[in-house]
Amino acid sequence: MTAEQLRGHEAPVTSRLSGWILAATRVGVALLWIDNTSWKQPPDFGEGDPPRTLYRWTLQAVEHEVLAPYAWFVDNVVLPNFTFFGWLVLIIEASLGAFLLVGLATRAWAVVGMGQSIVISLSTLNAPHEWYWAYLLMFLAHAMLFATAAGRYGGLDGVLRPVWRSRDTAVARILERVS
C-alpha cells in the first residue's frame, strides 16, 4: 500500500472483485437498515399496553440493563419523550439504509451505523434470547465499510469523488473526506 493510500486519498482495494464484494456488502448492510425500519411504526412506535415493536425493545435497556448510565438515560429521558426518539430512530435508520444503498457519504454513514449499533447493543445485549454476536457483527460491518471507503465501489462516492476533488471549496473537501 502506498503512502497516498494510507492517508485515505485512495481506497485500499486493489482488485475489481474486491470492489464488487465491498459494494455487495454495503448494499446488504443498507437493506438490513431498510428492513428494520418496517417495525418502527409511527405515530406511537409501539408505546401502549402491551408494549410492542420499538417501544418494547427500548424497554429492554431498563429491564435488562447493560450499562447503568445508559439505562438511567433511557428511563428518564428517552421513555418520557418516546415519540420524539421514535421519529429520531426511524429517520436515522432510514437514512442509513438510503445513503449506504446508493453509496453516498459512505464513510460518514458508516460512523453513524457504528454508533447506532452501539445504542442497539446497550438496549438489548442482555435481553433474553438475544445473540450478542449479532451486535458485534453489525458494528464490525460498519467499521469495514468505513475502513474501505465502500461507497467508491458501485456507489455515488466513486462517481462524484473526482468532481469533489476538482473543486476547491469547503463543501467539496468535506464531501471528499466523508466519501
N, C-alpha and C positions, 0 to 999 in steps of 0.2 A: 504494500500500500504506500502511495506517495505521501509526501508531507501535505500537499494540497488536499488530498482525500481525507487525511486525518483532521484537517482544520474544518472539514464539513462543507467544502466547496463542491465536492463531487460525492455522490452516493457510493458507498463501499460495496457495490455489486459489480462483478466482472463478467458474468455470463448472462445471456439473454434468458436462459431457462431460470436462473435465479431471480431475475427481474419479474418474470411471469409468476413464479411461485409467491413472491412478495405481493404482487398485485392480487393474486387469488386469496392470499391470507388477509390482506387489507379488506377486500370485499366480504370475505367470510365474517370478519370481526364487525364490519358495518352491518351486515344482516343480523348478527346477534343483537346489536343495539336496536335495530328497527323492529325486530320481532319482540323484544322486551318492552317496547312502548305499548304493545297491544293490551297489556293488563294494567296500564296506568290510565284509568278511566275517569276523566273529569265528568261532572264537577266535584264529586266528593272523594274520588280516588280510593274508594273502599271504606271510608270512615262511616261507621254505623254499627248496628247490633244485629248480627255478629260482624266484627271487622273482617274485611276481605281485601284482597289484592295488595296494593301498595301500602295501605294503612296497616294491614295485618303484618306485613313484613317489616315495616318500620317499628312496630311494637316489639319485635324480636330484640331490638337493640337495648330495650329496657328489661324485658323479661328474661333474656339470656345474655346478660351483659358480657361484653368483650373487653371494654375499656371504660372504667368508671366515669371519667370526664365526658366521654362521648355519650354514654348512657344518660348522664345528667343533662347534657345539651339537648338530646332528643326529647327527653321527658319534659323539660322546662321551656324549650324554645320551639322545637320542631312540631311536636304534637299539638300545642295550643294554637299554632299557626299553620295547621296542616295543609289547608287549601293552597296557600302561597308556596309551601315547599313541594306539594304535589305538582303544581304547574312548573316549578323550577326543575324538578327531576324530569318531567316529561319533555320540557324544552331542551335540557342538556342532553338527554339520551337520544332524542330525535335528531338533534344537531350532530351529535357524534356519529350516528348512523349515516346521515346525509353527507357530511363532509368527508368521512372516510370512504364512503361508497364512490364518490366522484374523485377522490384523491386530491382535495384542495386544502391547503394549510395542514397537511397531514401530521407534521411533527407537533404542531400546537394542539391539534385534537387528540393526538396520542397521549400527550401530557394530561389533558382533560380526562381521557379514558383511564389512565393510571390513577388519577385522583378519585374518579367515580368508582373504580374497582376497590379502592381502599375504603371508601364510605360504605359500599355494599358489604364488604368484609366486616367492618365494625358493627354493622347492623345484624348480620346473620351468621357469622362464623360459628357461634356456639349454639345455634338453633338446632333442635332435634332433627336428625336425618339429613343434615347438610354435609356435603362432601367438601371439606375445606380446601382440597387441592384445586377445585374449580376457581376459587378466588385468586389463588396464586397464578394459575394459568391465564386468567383474564389480565392480571397485572403484567405478566411476562409477555403476553401477546402485544400489548400496547407498548411495552418497552422495546420490543423488537421493531415495531412499526416506526417508533421514534428513531432508534439507532440506525436503521437502514434507509430512512427517508423514503418509505414505501410508496408515497404518492407520486414519486418521479417515474414510476413504472406503471403504465396503463392508467395514469391519473392526470388531472389537470395541473398538478405541480410540475410534471415533466413538460407539459405543453407551454405553460406560462412562465416558467423559470427563466428561459432566455429573454423574454420580454422584460421581466423584472430586473434582470442583470443589466440590460441596456439602458435602463432609466436611472438617473441619478437623483432619486427623490427618497425622502424618509419612508414613505409608504412602500415603495418598491424594495428598499433594503429590508424592511420588516417582513414583507411577503416572501422575499427570498430566504430569509432565515427560518421562517415557520414552515417552509416547504421542505 
